[in-house]
Amino acid sequence: MPLSLEEIVADYQAGATSHQNGKRLADGARARWDAVQAQAAGQLGTVLLRDSARRQWGVDVRRDGRGRYLQLRPIGIDIERFRASADGHLPQEWLPIAPLEGSAFALHAAAARAAGETVADEELITQVRQLLDRMVREAQHRGLAFDEDED
């Protein structure tokens, strides 16, 4: 059974080397958690992910005066980009997400940009992909992102 997002983030906060189910975390879990929490304003990182429909997305993880947010850009497909806020910024225009969900993307971005990455955290990647699917569906439903062909 997959771990919950809360369990995964708790393992990073605790500096564990493996999750409760025995699967390894990305190297330097606690250092990554601390870096994500202490990061100054700016882009925290970018990850490339595919949703369940096999569409590729670039997800920019950012923090600035608007708070913590994600900018989701489709790559090579006719879907509008959209933003998701972990701090409630422009809730009518940006997709609201939980702070924990924003932290999951930030941890994944930190792992993706780390030099010499040797262990991919399967549990974190699974959760982030599920979050991406949910956010794309919700953004399309709210009219924040849509297929150009489906006017």
Solvent accessible surface area in square Angstrom, and as a share of the most:
residue,aa,sasa,rsa
1,M,218,0.97
2,P,84,0.53
3,L,16,0.08
4,S,45,0.29
5,L,18,0.09
6,E,108,0.49
7,E,69,0.31
8,I,0,0.00
9,V,3,0.02
10,A,45,0.35
11,D,10,0.05
12,Y,1,0.00
13,Q,74,0.33
14,A,83,0.65
15,G,30,0.29
16,A,32,0.25
17,T,108,0.63
18,S,43,0.28
19,H,5,0.02
20,Q,119,0.53
21,N,64,0.33
22,G,54,0.52
23,K,91,0.39
24,R,130,0.47
25,L,2,0.01
26,A,3,0.02
27,D,59,0.31
28,G,48,0.46
29,A,5,0.04
30,R,115,0.42
31,A,67,0.52
32,R,29,0.11
33,W,28,0.10
34,D,62,0.32
35,A,45,0.35
36,V,6,0.03
37,Q,79,0.35
38,A,85,0.66
39,Q,61,0.27
40,A,75,0.58
41,A,77,0.60
42,G,34,0.32
43,Q,87,0.39
44,L,9,0.04
45,G,11,0.10
46,T,52,0.30
47,V,5,0.03
48,L,105,0.52
49,L,7,0.04
50,R,103,0.37
51,D,8,0.04
52,S,91,0.59
53,A,61,0.47
54,R,170,0.62
55,R,56,0.20
56,Q,47,0.21
57,W,0,0.00
58,G,0,0.00
59,V,0,0.00
60,D,7,0.03
61,V,5,0.03
62,R,70,0.25
63,R,45,0.16
64,D,48,0.25
65,G,89,0.86
66,R,94,0.34
67,G,17,0.16
68,R,70,0.26
69,Y,8,0.03
70,L,2,0.01
71,Q,14,0.06
72,L,0,0.00
73,R,64,0.23
74,P,26,0.16
75,I,68,0.34
76,G,82,0.79
77,I,60,0.30
78,D,95,0.49
79,I,11,0.05
80,E,71,0.32
81,R,135,0.49
82,F,10,0.04
83,R,82,0.30
84,A,0,0.00
85,S,1,0.01
86,A,7,0.05
87,D,68,0.35
88,G,47,0.45
89,H,52,0.23
90,L,78,0.39
91,P,67,0.42
92,Q,154,0.68
93,E,108,0.48
94,W,15,0.05
95,L,0,0.00
96,P,61,0.38
97,I,15,0.07
98,A,48,0.37
99,P,67,0.42
100,L,50,0.25
101,E,26,0.12
102,G,10,0.10
103,S,12,0.08
104,A,0,0.00
105,F,0,0.00
106,A,4,0.03
107,L,0,0.00
108,H,23,0.10
109,A,0,0.00
110,A,7,0.05
111,A,11,0.09
112,A,61,0.47
113,R,125,0.45
114,A,30,0.23
115,A,106,0.82
116,G,67,0.64
117,E,63,0.28
118,T,107,0.62
119,V,27,0.15
120,A,64,0.49
121,D,5,0.03
122,E,107,0.48
123,E,9,0.04
124,L,1,0.01
125,I,34,0.17
126,T,55,0.32
127,Q,25,0.11
128,V,0,0.00
129,R,121,0.44
130,Q,96,0.43
131,L,15,0.07
132,L,0,0.00
133,D,24,0.13
134,R,74,0.27
135,M,0,0.00
136,V,2,0.01
137,R,143,0.52
138,E,58,0.26
139,A,0,0.00
140,Q,53,0.23
141,H,163,0.73
142,R,88,0.32
143,G,50,0.49
144,L,33,0.16
145,A,0,0.00
146,F,86,0.36
147,D,36,0.18
148,E,70,0.31
149,D,130,0.67
150,E,130,0.58
151,D,160,0.83
